Structure formats: structure tokens, C-alpha cells
Amino acid sequence: MTTADYLAWDGWPPERLYRVVLTIGSIKHMVAVAVDSTGQRWVVGDVNKPLYKIEDMGSVYGNKQRILYMNRVDESIVWRKP
């Protein structure tokens, strides 16, 4: 959450930043996702690994992750199902 806010404060378009809540087994975790100008979604600020494509999340977490909720930074905290 902090990473997404910092990127927005630094000038990254907030409509291209997301807060994502996921589970890894029984553990809840939150990451930020930034969408670049080509539409590629990048997981940023994950304490478990440096910058990576969201499609690679399964290899980071051994396919034990499940995205629960996400919201755009410019929408305040309004959680939605992915």
C-alpha cells in the first residue's frame, strides 16, 4: 500500500496503480501493482521479491496465492473482487 502511495506522490498516474490483497495459503499479504504505458502489470513493493510481472506471481508463490481484492489508488479504499 505504501509503495503505491509513494509512486502516486512521485507522479505515477494513480489510475494506473493498484493495491492488491491476496492470500498465500492461509497468510494474507498486500502488494502494489503498477500498469506501464504498454498495459503491462508489474508487482512492485513486494517484500518477497523485487519487481516482477503479475503473470509471474505463481512462480513467486508456488501457485499458492489467490487474489482476494484490489482497488485503484485514485478510488480511495474501495475493495473489489478481481
Backbone torsions as a table, in degrees:
resi	resn	phi	psi	omega
1	MET	NA	-42.6	179.8
2	THR	-63.5	-41.0	-179.5
3	THR	-61.1	-45.0	179.1
4	ALA	-61.8	-43.0	178.9
5	ASP	-64.2	-43.6	178.5
6	TYR	-61.2	-43.0	178.6
7	LEU	-61.8	-41.8	178.4
8	ALA	-64.2	-43.9	178.6
9	TRP	-63.1	-29.3	-178.7
10	ASP	-85.4	-0.3	174.6
11	GLY	111.1	-3.7	176.3
12	TRP	-66.7	135.5	-178.2
13	PRO	-58.3	118.1	-176.0
14	PRO	-62.0	-23.1	177.1
15	GLU	-73.0	-5.6	177.0
16	ARG	-114.2	21.0	178.1
17	LEU	-124.5	136.4	-178.8
18	TYR	-129.9	146.4	167.3
19	ARG	-100.6	131.1	-174.8
20	VAL	-127.2	126.5	175.8
21	VAL	-104.1	129.9	179.5
22	LEU	-137.3	165.7	170.8
23	THR	-112.5	146.6	173.0
24	ILE	-123.7	98.1	-169.1
25	GLY	66.0	-119.7	179.8
26	SER	-101.2	3.1	-177.2
27	ILE	-95.1	130.3	174.6
28	LYS	-87.7	142.3	-175.4
29	HIS	-144.6	152.8	177.4
30	MET	-128.8	137.5	176.0
31	VAL	-133.2	164.1	173.5
32	ALA	-103.6	147.1	176.0
33	VAL	-126.5	129.5	177.3
34	ALA	-114.5	135.4	178.4
35	VAL	-103.3	122.4	-178.2
36	ASP	-83.0	-179.3	-174.8
37	SER	-67.2	-15.9	177.1
38	THR	-92.0	-5.3	-178.1
39	GLY	95.0	-3.0	178.3
40	GLN	-68.6	133.1	179.8
41	ARG	-98.3	124.9	-177.3
42	TRP	-116.4	132.6	172.2
43	VAL	-83.5	123.1	-178.2
44	VAL	-125.3	149.8	175.8
45	GLY	73.3	19.5	176.4
46	ASP	-82.6	123.0	-177.9
47	VAL	-66.9	-14.0	-176.8
48	ASN	-91.4	-14.4	-178.5
49	LYS	-167.7	146.8	174.5
50	PRO	-66.2	178.0	-179.5
51	LEU	-36.2	130.2	175.6
52	TYR	-153.2	159.5	178.7
53	LYS	-71.8	144.3	-177.8
54	ILE	-61.7	-27.6	178.5
55	GLU	-65.5	-20.5	-178.9
56	ASP	-91.4	5.1	-177.7
57	MET	-59.1	-36.1	179.1
58	GLY	-60.6	-38.2	179.0
59	SER	-73.6	-27.6	177.7
60	VAL	-70.8	-40.1	-174.2
61	TYR	-111.1	17.0	177.3
62	GLY	60.3	32.4	-179.3
63	ASN	57.0	26.9	177.8
64	LYS	-100.3	1.7	-176.9
65	GLN	-89.9	153.8	173.0
66	ARG	-145.0	123.2	178.1
67	ILE	-74.5	126.8	-179.6
68	LEU	-96.6	-52.0	-175.8
69	TYR	-143.6	158.8	173.9
70	MET	-153.0	153.5	172.9
71	ASN	-149.9	151.5	176.5
72	ARG	-79.2	143.3	-178.3
73	VAL	-59.2	-36.5	-177.9
74	ASP	-77.7	-0.8	179.6
75	GLU	-104.9	15.8	-176.3
76	SER	62.6	-151.6	-179.0
77	ILE	-102.1	89.6	175.2
78	VAL	-125.7	101.2	-174.4
79	TRP	-81.1	136.2	179.5
80	ARG	-128.8	152.6	170.8
81	LYS	-69.8	143.4	-178.8
82	PRO	-68.0	NA	NA
